[in-house]
Amino acid sequence: MANYKKITMKDIAEKTGVSISAVSMILNKRHDVSFTEETIKKVFHVANELGYKFKTKEKDDTIRKFHQSRSAKNIVAVFCPNIYNPYYSMIAQSIEAAAYKNNYKTIIMTTFRDKNHEKEMIQDVIDMNVKGIIFTMMPNNFDYVEKIAKTFPIVMIGDKASSSNLDVIETNNYTAGVLLAEHLYELGHRHIAFLTTTINPDISLAMRYQRLQGIENIFKKNSMNENYSVILREQKISPEYERNNLSLEYEVGYNLCQECLENRNLDNITAFIGNNDMVAYGIIDAILKNGYSIPKDFSVCSFDNDFPSRFLPISLTSIEHYMEEKGKKSFETLLQKIQWDESSDENSRYIIRIEYKPTLIIRDSTNKARNK
């Protein structure tokens, strides 16, 4: 008896170069998503060629129904590393609000900073025939995204320090670090700790790195011969860990602060900076649970100025990054690119760059440095 190999969707995906999830949606007649005619034909052609066993015997009718469902849907994809951090959820919500006013819909794609997962999802949404993509962060597959953007509308919310051919809504995170450093220095703080999740100069993590550079350079410049220290404490986070731990940034702030408080060699620290507000909330809880007060014993500050940062009893000093405005502007920019793309080749001549200047919001969590 001859061996019989059952043909699977994975086999079809490998031969067509289309993702398994896209093959599944096409073969299972998903009418709530759209794919290009070329992709649909290719999947069904390879399925027939390999001898895939369809769930229905009316293959031609399946294709016809799929084409009938392919109305011109105004949908854009919004890529976020996660949506439990208020920074990303606020941006995504403001994009959705701007899209709704223009008769567009949004779909949220969470990457958890997984490079392979991000690339697969990019191809998925392009196969679904969305109108464009907004990245709420720097893409992990930056070169790949730049290449796609030559023929497909893409807008990125990123850091001013990055050099790219992408249309970008940007913030100067180096300047943000400078603003916090100057604030703490004026309050008499000379020994501070910067607590962060994974940090390095890679373009996908440029925001954190630029913030730290701004802090370090201000303390170096202002201190001259005066004794000072900017201590870096980092916890590296894998995509798998981020995917399965919703409170990871809070936990990073709490755990790293706890380590600093327990280390007798770090007694001189008078201020903590979190790489974002979520990390800062963990720092605040660690300080309070160890019996210290804020800002009498330690000052705490961070970046983003998300909504909970203004909550009492201890409101958080933070850098305003204009999430709502950036979300709205990113959609308006994408819509402009979509309209150009549908009418002419004008979009190939321009790179749009819109910069929002960071602003320091001083609240209860920072004050003059304590005496040793």
ABEGO torsion letter per residue (X at the ends): XBBBBBBBAAAAAAAAGBBAAAAAAAAAGBAABBBBAAAAAAAAAAAAAAGBBBABABAAAAAAAAAAABBBBBBBBBBBABAABAAAAAAAAAAAAAAAAAGBBBBBBBAGGBAAAAAAAAAAAAAAGBABBBBABBBABAAAAAAAAAABBBBBBBBAABBBABBBBBBBAAAAAAAAAAAAAAAGBABBBBBBBBBBABAAAAAAAAAAAAAAAAAAAAAEABBBBBBBBBBBBBAAAAAABAAAAAAAAAAAAAAAAABAAAAABABBBBABAAAAAAAAAAAAAAGBBOAAABBBBBBGGBAAAABOABBBBBBBAGAAAAAAAAAAAAAAAAAAAAABAAAAABBBBBBBBBBBBBBAABBBBBBX
